[in-house]
Amino acid sequence: MHRAAHTALYDWSNILGPAMIRQCLNCRVPPQLSSRAYSVVPTPCDSEEKEMLDRMLRVDHAGEYGANRIYAGQMAVLGRTSTGPLIQEMWDQEKLHLSKFNEILAENRVRPTALLPLWNIAGFLLGASSALLGKEGAMACTVAVEESISEHYNSQIRALMERDPERYTELLQVIKEFRDDELEHHDTGLEHDAEKIPGYWLIKNAIQLGCKAAIYVSQRV
């Protein structure tokens, strides 16, 4: 078991490199949220299925990574306010999501997007800048991002269900669970005055346009 764990860590370090490993370690999952490692992706039947699954997992990992950086930015600004515990609670769930996709990528030898360094900076800046607008700004950002992510997860669920729901049972279970968490965060943002910020719809649409662009390029790069 120890040898297997060492091998998995070695493979993962070769994929990401030392710098990104250090970055990921800064986003640790609290012990009470850690989940067991298990494979949820079936062995691809051919190169076409392999490419499809790789793109799917790559963009999901990128989305969860970006969400973590957004919440990190929000906590940097609002962490010591009354809104801090609420943001921290949502961030803790995102850490769990990212941890699981880290495992899945390593187990299936899927490289993460080459744009992780960009999403690292962009995500943090988006979170911090929205938080500078106050609680309402942070919640508006949360609504926009989580709605985009949940819609993307829904499109993946439909695609896997149409392809072969029995074959992808475990992967569907993970995606549905994470989708439900994102919808919960979306509703939390609405419950905490997201729509009260001036220019809410403009802010929301601008953020979602950026999310769609990030999803598009993360699948391919």
Backbone as CSV, one residue per row, in Angstrom:
resi,resn,N_x,N_y,N_z,CA_x,CA_y,CA_z,C_x,C_y,C_z
1,MET,0.829,-1.198,0.000,0.000,0.000,0.000,0.865,1.251,0.000
2,HIS,1.908,1.250,0.860,2.798,2.400,0.900,3.484,2.619,-0.443
3,ARG,3.880,1.504,-1.099,4.537,1.637,-2.399,3.574,2.212,-3.420
4,ALA,2.306,1.781,-3.388,1.305,2.291,-4.338,1.075,3.772,-4.121
5,ALA,1.011,4.186,-2.845,0.796,5.604,-2.565,1.972,6.433,-3.053
6,HIS,3.195,5.913,-2.859,4.378,6.632,-3.308,4.387,6.757,-4.818
7,THR,3.983,5.687,-5.515,3.944,5.716,-6.987,2.937,6.732,-7.490
8,ALA,1.741,6.774,-6.854,0.713,7.728,-7.278,1.187,9.154,-7.090
9,LEU,1.855,9.424,-5.954,2.369,10.761,-5.703,3.434,11.135,-6.706
10,TYR,4.281,10.161,-7.081,5.335,10.433,-8.058,4.747,10.763,-9.417
11,ASP,3.712,9.990,-9.826,3.065,10.261,-11.119,2.421,11.632,-11.122
12,TRP,1.766,11.996,-10.033,1.069,13.280,-9.971,2.061,14.436,-10.003
13,SER,3.208,14.255,-9.321,4.204,15.327,-9.315,4.793,15.526,-10.695
14,ASN,4.904,14.447,-11.475,5.400,14.586,-12.844,4.419,15.328,-13.720
15,ILE,3.109,15.183,-13.443,2.095,15.849,-14.254,2.077,17.344,-13.969
16,LEU,2.054,17.706,-12.670,1.881,19.105,-12.316,3.182,19.872,-12.145
17,GLY,4.233,19.200,-11.684,5.469,19.891,-11.403,5.477,20.421,-9.983
18,PRO,6.657,20.695,-9.426,6.789,21.108,-8.023,6.025,22.381,-7.690
19,ALA,6.061,23.374,-8.594,5.419,24.653,-8.294,3.919,24.500,-8.100
20,MET,3.278,23.758,-8.996,1.835,23.604,-8.885,1.456,22.708,-7.722
21,ILE,2.317,21.718,-7.384,2.063,20.888,-6.214,2.014,21.766,-4.970
22,ARG,2.955,22.722,-4.865,2.946,23.606,-3.707,1.679,24.432,-3.664
23,GLN,1.237,24.881,-4.851,0.012,25.672,-4.915,-1.193,24.856,-4.442
24,CYS,-1.283,23.609,-4.907,-2.412,22.770,-4.519,-2.415,22.499,-3.016
25,LEU,-1.216,22.378,-2.424,-1.125,22.109,-1.003,-1.636,23.271,-0.181
26,ASN,-1.618,24.479,-0.755,-2.147,25.640,-0.064,-3.658,25.608,0.031
27,CYS,-4.278,24.691,-0.695,-5.743,24.566,-0.691,-6.119,23.223,-0.085
28,ARG,-5.662,22.993,1.148,-5.851,21.692,1.789,-7.313,21.450,2.134
29,VAL,-7.676,20.186,2.146,-9.021,19.787,2.557,-8.995,19.495,4.038
30,PRO,-9.914,20.083,4.821,-9.970,19.765,6.247,-10.139,18.267,6.443
31,PRO,-9.498,17.684,7.488,-9.548,16.234,7.699,-10.964,15.688,7.718
32,GLN,-11.916,16.455,8.307,-13.261,15.919,8.403,-13.954,15.858,7.055
33,LEU,-13.394,16.544,6.021,-14.030,16.539,4.713,-13.340,15.601,3.724
34,SER,-12.205,15.046,4.126,-11.472,14.218,3.182,-12.264,12.973,2.832
35,SER,-12.168,12.555,1.572,-12.923,11.387,1.119,-11.955,10.308,0.662
36,ARG,-12.411,9.092,0.692,-11.533,7.998,0.300,-11.278,8.039,-1.199
37,ALA,-10.121,7.539,-1.588,-9.783,7.498,-3.010,-10.422,6.270,-3.649
38,TYR,-11.116,6.482,-4.755,-11.656,5.343,-5.483,-11.818,5.761,-6.927
39,SER,-11.707,4.797,-7.815,-11.815,5.089,-9.232,-13.281,5.149,-9.622
40,VAL,-13.661,6.226,-10.301,-15.052,6.383,-10.710,-15.184,6.391,-12.226
41,VAL,-14.058,6.277,-12.922,-14.058,6.366,-14.381,-13.767,4.992,-14.984
42,PRO,-14.634,4.482,-15.850,-14.372,3.179,-16.472,-13.203,3.264,-17.442
43,THR,-12.553,2.143,-17.675,-11.455,2.105,-18.639,-11.999,2.389,-20.039
44,PRO,-11.458,3.382,-20.727,-11.978,3.724,-22.061,-11.875,2.568,-23.037
45,CYS,-12.894,2.431,-23.865,-12.914,1.357,-24.859,-12.041,1.675,-26.060
46,ASP,-11.899,2.953,-26.379,-11.129,3.354,-27.547,-10.614,4.776,-27.360
47,SER,-9.873,5.270,-28.330,-9.269,6.592,-28.234,-10.322,7.695,-28.204
48,GLU,-11.447,7.460,-28.867,-12.513,8.473,-28.882,-13.101,8.671,-27.489
49,GLU,-13.366,7.548,-26.804,-13.904,7.656,-25.447,-12.859,8.231,-24.503
50,LYS,-11.614,7.855,-24.678,-10.532,8.387,-23.864,-10.454,9.906,-23.993
51,GLU,-10.527,10.401,-25.215,-10.467,11.848,-25.436,-11.673,12.547,-24.815
52,MET,-12.851,11.943,-24.949,-14.055,12.524,-24.381,-13.963,12.636,-22.863
53,LEU,-13.521,11.558,-22.212,-13.414,11.559,-20.762,-12.316,12.501,-20.283
54,ASP,-11.197,12.528,-21.000,-10.101,13.421,-20.615,-10.552,14.878,-20.633
55,ARG,-11.253,15.273,-21.691,-11.724,16.650,-21.795,-12.716,16.971,-20.687
56,MET,-13.574,16.027,-20.391,-14.587,16.219,-19.356,-13.934,16.390,-17.980
57,LEU,-13.023,15.498,-17.658,-12.368,15.558,-16.347,-11.462,16.777,-16.228
58,ARG,-10.811,17.128,-17.326,-9.901,18.278,-17.318,-10.651,19.567,-17.002
59,VAL,-11.794,19.760,-17.647,-12.532,21.004,-17.435,-13.210,21.015,-16.064
60,ASP,-13.635,19.854,-15.574,-14.230,19.797,-14.242,-13.190,20.147,-13.177
61,HIS,-12.002,19.608,-13.341,-10.917,19.927,-12.412,-10.600,21.418,-12.460
62,ALA,-10.534,21.977,-13.655,-10.231,23.402,-13.805,-11.315,24.256,-13.160
63,GLY,-12.585,23.854,-13.337,-13.673,24.608,-12.737,-13.624,24.607,-11.223
64,GLU,-13.336,23.456,-10.639,-13.250,23.378,-9.182,-12.019,24.116,-8.662
65,TYR,-10.942,24.068,-9.437,-9.738,24.811,-9.045,-10.035,26.309,-9.048
66,GLY,-10.681,26.778,-10.122,-11.017,28.192,-10.207,-11.960,28.617,-9.096
67,ALA,-12.947,27.776,-8.776,-13.888,28.101,-7.699,-13.163,28.230,-6.364
68,ASN,-12.197,27.356,-6.128,-11.406,27.450,-4.901,-10.663,28.771,-4.811
69,ARG,-10.102,29.202,-5.937,-9.350,30.454,-5.926,-10.284,31.663,-5.747
70,ILE,-11.505,31.573,-6.285,-12.475,32.650,-6.091,-12.825,32.793,-4.615
71,TYR,-13.113,31.669,-3.959,-13.443,31.736,-2.541,-12.235,32.181,-1.709
72,ALA,-11.040,31.814,-2.150,-9.834,32.284,-1.451,-9.739,33.797,-1.529
73,GLY,-10.037,34.359,-2.694,-10.017,35.808,-2.857,-11.073,36.494,-2.012
74,GLN,-12.256,35.892,-1.954,-13.322,36.470,-1.134,-12.960,36.429,0.352
75,MET,-12.351,35.329,0.776,-11.966,35.215,2.182,-10.857,36.197,2.539
76,ALA,-9.992,36.508,1.582,-8.914,37.461,1.837,-9.474,38.842,2.171
77,VAL,-10.643,39.147,1.633,-11.260,40.458,1.864,-12.293,40.411,2.983
78,LEU,-13.125,39.380,2.995,-14.257,39.337,3.920,-14.107,38.291,5.029
79,GLY,-12.954,37.661,5.089,-12.770,36.556,6.032,-13.013,36.917,7.480
80,ARG,-12.753,38.178,7.866,-12.912,38.579,9.261,-14.214,39.328,9.509
81,THR,-15.093,39.312,8.535,-16.402,39.937,8.704,-17.426,38.881,9.074
82,SER,-18.657,39.309,9.286,-19.721,38.372,9.638,-20.051,37.421,8.489
83,THR,-19.624,37.782,7.272,-19.874,36.928,6.102,-18.816,35.841,5.964
84,GLY,-17.703,35.985,6.664,-16.600,35.041,6.549,-16.973,33.585,6.761
85,PRO,-17.675,33.251,7.856,-18.031,31.840,8.086,-18.873,31.237,6.971
86,LEU,-19.750,32.032,6.376,-20.591,31.539,5.287,-19.737,31.208,4.060
87,ILE,-18.826,32.115,3.718,-17.930,31.878,2.582,-17.031,30.679,2.870
88,GLN,-16.534,30.577,4.089,-15.660,29.462,4.458,-16.376,28.131,4.313
89,GLU,-17.647,28.096,4.703,-18.417,26.854,4.599,-18.527,26.398,3.140
90,MET,-18.809,27.336,2.240,-18.902,26.988,0.824,-17.528,26.607,0.282
91,TRP,-16.493,27.304,0.722,-15.132,27.011,0.271,-14.725,25.602,0.690
92,ASP,-15.092,25.197,1.903,-14.740,23.858,2.375,-15.308,22.781,1.448
93,GLN,-16.530,22.984,0.976,-17.108,22.016,0.041,-16.353,22.017,-1.283
94,GLU,-15.933,23.198,-1.738,-15.176,23.269,-2.987,-13.815,22.589,-2.841
95,LYS,-13.232,22.659,-1.665,-11.965,21.959,-1.425,-12.149,20.455,-1.571
96,LEU,-13.273,19.958,-1.080,-13.571,18.532,-1.215,-13.717,18.159,-2.691
97,HIS,-14.408,18.991,-3.466,-14.570,18.738,-4.895,-13.212,18.674,-5.589
98,LEU,-12.371,19.661,-5.294,-11.063,19.712,-5.945,-10.216,18.509,-5.558
99,SER,-10.277,18.121,-4.290,-9.516,16.962,-3.841,-9.919,15.708,-4.607
100,LYS,-11.223,15.531,-4.817,-11.691,14.351,-5.535,-11.235,14.372,-6.992
101,PHE,-11.310,15.527,-7.648,-10.860,15.577,-9.040,-9.344,15.458,-9.141
102,ASN,-8.610,15.908,-8.136,-7.165,15.647,-8.108,-6.903,14.150,-8.142
103,GLU,-7.653,13.403,-7.330,-7.505,11.946,-7.277,-7.863,11.310,-8.621
104,ILE,-8.982,11.739,-9.183,-9.456,11.130,-10.426,-8.478,11.379,-11.562
105,LEU,-7.958,12.587,-11.664,-6.990,12.886,-12.723,-5.735,12.037,-12.562
106,ALA,-5.252,11.910,-11.328,-4.037,11.131,-11.087,-4.263,9.653,-11.398
107,GLU,-5.407,9.115,-10.970,-5.701,7.701,-11.191,-5.809,7.361,-12.673
108,ASN,-6.329,8.298,-13.454,-6.578,8.040,-14.869,-5.545,8.683,-15.788
109,ARG,-4.475,9.218,-15.195,-3.380,9.825,-15.952,-3.894,10.860,-16.963
110,VAL,-4.758,11.724,-16.457,-5.279,12.830,-17.259,-4.528,14.096,-16.849
111,ARG,-3.954,14.773,-17.826,-3.232,15.999,-17.486,-4.233,17.115,-17.210
112,PRO,-3.953,17.960,-16.222,-4.824,19.123,-16.008,-4.598,20.142,-17.109
113,THR,-5.486,21.104,-17.207,-5.304,22.143,-18.206,-3.997,22.893,-17.974
114,ALA,-3.366,23.302,-19.047,-2.123,24.073,-18.944,-2.384,25.491,-18.445
115,LEU,-3.658,25.848,-18.323,-4.020,27.207,-17.916,-4.245,27.353,-16.414
116,LEU,-3.909,26.334,-15.628,-4.097,26.442,-14.178,-3.419,27.673,-13.579
117,PRO,-2.187,28.024,-13.996,-1.582,29.241,-13.432,-2.409,30.493,-13.709
118,LEU,-3.046,30.554,-14.875,-3.903,31.694,-15.205,-5.158,31.688,-14.339
119,TRP,-5.789,30.514,-14.191,-7.001,30.431,-13.366,-6.680,30.702,-11.901
120,ASN,-5.466,30.396,-11.486,-5.029,30.693,-10.128,-5.135,32.195,-9.856
121,ILE,-4.568,32.979,-10.757,-4.561,34.437,-10.588,-5.933,35.036,-10.858
122,ALA,-6.536,34.632,-11.987,-7.819,35.207,-12.384,-8.906,34.897,-11.354
123,GLY,-8.927,33.665,-10.847,-9.933,33.290,-9.866,-9.812,34.106,-8.588
124,PHE,-8.580,34.246,-8.098,-8.364,35.012,-6.867,-8.768,36.465,-7.058
125,LEU,-8.385,37.047,-8.198,-8.717,38.452,-8.457,-10.225,38.655,-8.569
126,LEU,-10.915,37.707,-9.219,-12.358,37.813,-9.333,-13.006,37.746,-7.957
127,GLY,-12.557,36.806,-7.138,-13.120,36.691,-5.798,-12.859,37.925,-4.956
128,ALA,-11.629,38.416,-4.987,-11.280,39.578,-4.171,-12.004,40.833,-4.646
129,SER,-12.048,41.037,-5.963,-12.692,42.246,-6.491,-14.185,42.245,-6.214
130,SER,-14.824,41.072,-6.309,-16.261,41.008,-5.998,-16.493,41.276,-4.514
131,ALA,-15.605,40.787,-3.665,-15.747,40.989,-2.226,-15.528,42.449,-1.836
132,LEU,-14.718,43.159,-2.613,-14.499,44.578,-2.338,-15.780,45.388,-2.528
133,LEU,-16.738,44.830,-3.257,-18.042,45.477,-3.424,-18.951,45.195,-2.234
134,GLY,-18.463,44.417,-1.282,-19.238,44.080,-0.107,-19.826,42.688,-0.189
135,LYS,-20.588,42.334,0.832,-21.203,41.009,0.873,-22.047,40.753,-0.364
136,GLU,-22.795,41.760,-0.792,-23.670,41.592,-1.947,-22.871,41.280,-3.210
137,GLY,-21.730,41.922,-3.372,-20.883,41.663,-4.531,-20.334,40.250,-4.529
138,ALA,-19.892,39.803,-3.362,-19.372,38.442,-3.244,-20.462,37.420,-3.540
139,MET,-21.660,37.665,-3.030,-22.760,36.734,-3.258,-23.209,36.748,-4.719
140,ALA,-23.171,37.909,-5.364,-23.517,37.980,-6.785,-22.529,37.170,-7.616
141,CYS,-21.252,37.252,-7.260,-20.227,36.460,-7.944,-20.484,34.973,-7.728
142,THR,-20.818,34.604,-6.499,-21.106,33.206,-6.192,-22.277,32.687,-7.018
143,VAL,-23.346,33.464,-7.101,-24.512,33.057,-7.881,-24.128,32.833,-9.337
144,ALA,-23.383,33.782,-9.913,-23.014,33.692,-11.329,-22.134,32.479,-11.603
145,VAL,-21.113,32.284,-10.782,-20.175,31.192,-11.001,-20.832,29.836,-10.769
146,GLU,-21.555,29.716,-9.656,-22.143,28.424,-9.323,-23.258,28.038,-10.304
147,GLU,-23.964,29.019,-10.828,-24.975,28.725,-11.842,-24.309,28.204,-13.109
148,SER,-23.189,28.812,-13.495,-22.465,28.363,-14.687,-21.934,26.952,-14.509
149,ILE,-21.351,26.671,-13.340,-20.786,25.352,-13.085,-21.875,24.287,-13.046
150,SER,-22.984,24.587,-12.380,-24.065,23.606,-12.287,-24.678,23.323,-13.659
151,GLU,-24.799,24.356,-14.503,-25.311,24.138,-15.853,-24.350,23.268,-16.657
152,HIS,-23.057,23.491,-16.464,-22.068,22.672,-17.165,-22.129,21.220,-16.697
153,TYR,-22.262,21.018,-15.376,-22.413,19.662,-14.856,-23.670,19.007,-15.422
154,ASN,-24.755,19.759,-15.539,-25.986,19.205,-16.094,-25.795,18.747,-17.537
155,SER,-25.036,19.514,-18.308,-24.781,19.113,-19.697,-23.961,17.833,-19.748
156,GLN,-23.029,17.664,-18.826,-22.245,16.431,-18.760,-23.123,15.253,-18.346
157,ILE,-24.002,15.488,-17.390,-24.907,14.420,-16.951,-25.770,13.948,-18.112
158,ARG,-26.297,14.883,-18.883,-27.120,14.503,-20.038,-26.311,13.701,-21.049
159,ALA,-25.076,14.145,-21.301,-24.241,13.459,-22.283,-23.920,12.031,-21.847
160,LEU,-23.592,11.834,-20.572,-23.274,10.498,-20.073,-24.503,9.610,-20.016
161,MET,-25.648,10.197,-19.667,-26.891,9.415,-19.627,-27.283,8.946,-21.024
162,GLU,-27.072,9.793,-22.021,-27.400,9.414,-23.393,-26.439,8.360,-23.923
163,ARG,-25.200,8.413,-23.441,-24.180,7.495,-23.950,-24.327,6.102,-23.353
164,ASP,-24.311,6.002,-22.011,-24.449,4.709,-21.338,-24.500,4.936,-19.829
165,PRO,-25.691,5.148,-19.262,-25.796,5.473,-17.832,-25.250,4.388,-16.910
166,GLU,-25.378,3.125,-17.279,-24.872,2.055,-16.418,-23.346,2.033,-16.398
167,ARG,-22.745,2.306,-17.536,-21.285,2.295,-17.621,-20.665,3.426,-16.789
168,TYR,-21.359,4.539,-16.719,-20.810,5.714,-16.037,-21.506,5.977,-14.700
169,THR,-22.010,4.927,-14.065,-22.800,5.092,-12.835,-22.041,5.871,-11.765
170,GLU,-20.809,5.477,-11.476,-20.060,6.114,-10.390,-19.655,7.540,-10.741
171,LEU,-19.256,7.754,-11.997,-18.903,9.107,-12.412,-20.129,10.019,-12.351
172,LEU,-21.268,9.520,-12.776,-22.508,10.286,-12.699,-22.852,10.625,-11.248
173,GLN,-22.602,9.696,-10.358,-22.891,9.934,-8.947,-22.057,11.089,-8.410
174,VAL,-20.776,11.112,-8.759,-19.898,12.187,-8.302,-20.339,13.523,-8.880
175,ILE,-20.592,13.557,-10.183,-20.966,14.811,-10.831,-22.294,15.334,-10.280
176,LYS,-23.263,14.444,-10.079,-24.553,14.873,-9.539,-24.403,15.421,-8.122
177,GLU,-23.578,14.758,-7.314,-23.359,15.231,-5.943,-22.747,16.626,-5.947
178,PHE,-21.738,16.824,-6.792,-21.085,18.129,-6.840,-22.013,19.179,-7.439
179,ARG,-22.817,18.788,-8.441,-23.799,19.697,-9.026,-24.773,20.205,-7.964
180,ASP,-25.220,19.292,-7.120,-26.159,19.670,-6.061,-25.519,20.644,-5.076
181,ASP,-24.237,20.446,-4.773,-23.533,21.380,-3.895,-23.465,22.769,-4.531
182,GLU,-23.170,22.812,-5.831,-23.079,24.105,-6.523,-24.438,24.809,-6.520
183,LEU,-25.514,24.060,-6.716,-26.851,24.652,-6.678,-27.174,25.188,-5.283
184,GLU,-26.696,24.488,-4.278,-26.893,24.959,-2.905,-26.164,26.276,-2.681
185,HIS,-24.935,26.381,-3.198,-24.184,27.635,-3.075,-24.893,28.759,-3.831
186,HIS,-25.416,28.430,-5.021,-26.162,29.407,-5.812,-27.346,29.951,-5.010
187,ASP,-28.102,29.055,-4.392,-29.269,29.475,-3.614,-28.848,30.268,-2.373
188,THR,-27.729,29.880,-1.778,-27.215,30.615,-0.621,-26.899,32.051,-1.002
189,GLY,-26.286,32.233,-2.178,-25.975,33.584,-2.638,-27.223,34.431,-2.802
190,LEU,-28.265,33.840,-3.366,-29.527,34.576,-3.543,-30.155,34.913,-2.187
191,GLU,-30.056,33.979,-1.238,-30.636,34.203,0.086,-29.899,35.284,0.866
192,HIS,-28.644,35.563,0.463,-27.839,36.554,1.181,-27.592,37.795,0.331
193,ASP,-28.641,38.232,-0.336,-28.711,39.576,-0.935,-27.883,39.777,-2.197
194,ALA,-27.620,38.729,-2.950,-26.858,38.883,-4.189,-27.523,39.868,-5.139
195,GLU,-28.834,39.812,-5.229,-29.556,40.630,-6.198,-29.698,42.088,-5.773
196,LYS,-29.258,42.409,-4.569,-29.389,43.783,-4.080,-28.253,44.692,-4.536
197,ILE,-27.193,44.120,-5.100,-26.092,44.959,-5.545,-26.496,45.706,-6.810
198,PRO,-26.208,46.994,-6.926,-26.538,47.731,-8.146,-25.853,47.106,-9.369
199,GLY,-26.595,46.968,-10.444,-26.031,46.369,-11.651,-25.875,44.868,-11.567
200,TYR,-26.721,44.216,-10.759,-26.608,42.772,-10.537,-26.583,41.982,-11.842
201,TRP,-27.538,42.252,-12.724,-27.637,41.465,-13.951,-26.437,41.693,-14.861
202,LEU,-25.914,42.913,-14.883,-24.721,43.189,-15.682,-23.520,42.441,-15.129
203,ILE,-23.351,42.478,-13.814,-22.243,41.768,-13.170,-22.360,40.270,-13.407
204,LYS,-23.565,39.749,-13.210,-23.784,38.315,-13.373,-23.477,37.870,-14.798
205,ASN,-23.998,38.586,-15.779,-23.783,38.194,-17.175,-22.318,38.294,-17.575
206,ALA,-21.619,39.314,-17.075,-20.203,39.471,-17.401,-19.386,38.309,-16.830
207,ILE,-19.662,37.939,-15.593,-18.940,36.829,-14.962,-19.237,35.520,-15.680
208,GLN,-20.495,35.306,-16.043,-20.862,34.055,-16.709,-20.273,33.963,-18.110
209,LEU,-20.121,35.096,-18.778,-19.449,35.091,-20.078,-18.009,34.638,-19.915
210,GLY,-17.354,35.136,-18.860,-15.988,34.708,-18.583,-15.914,33.227,-18.234
211,CYS,-16.902,32.731,-17.498,-16.939,31.310,-17.140,-17.062,30.436,-18.383
212,LYS,-17.925,30.836,-19.305,-18.111,30.057,-20.528,-16.823,30.019,-21.343
213,ALA,-16.122,31.139,-21.407,-14.853,31.180,-22.131,-13.824,30.277,-21.457
214,ALA,-13.794,30.308,-20.120,-12.844,29.481,-19.377,-13.128,27.994,-19.585
215,ILE,-14.407,27.624,-19.600,-14.789,26.232,-19.835,-14.340,25.788,-21.223
216,TYR,-14.561,26.646,-22.202,-14.220,26.308,-23.603,-12.724,26.046,-23.761
217,VAL,-11.908,26.936,-23.235,-10.470,26.780,-23.460,-9.867,25.696,-22.565
218,SER,-10.426,25.518,-21.366,-9.869,24.496,-20.460,-10.077,23.094,-20.998
219,GLN,-11.136,22.874,-21.773,-11.351,21.569,-22.387,-10.285,21.260,-23.421
220,ARG,-9.717,22.287,-24.033,-8.875,22.097,-25.203,-7.390,22.346,-24.953
221,VAL,-7.044,23.056,-23.904,-5.640,23.438,-23.689,-5.091,22.751,-22.431
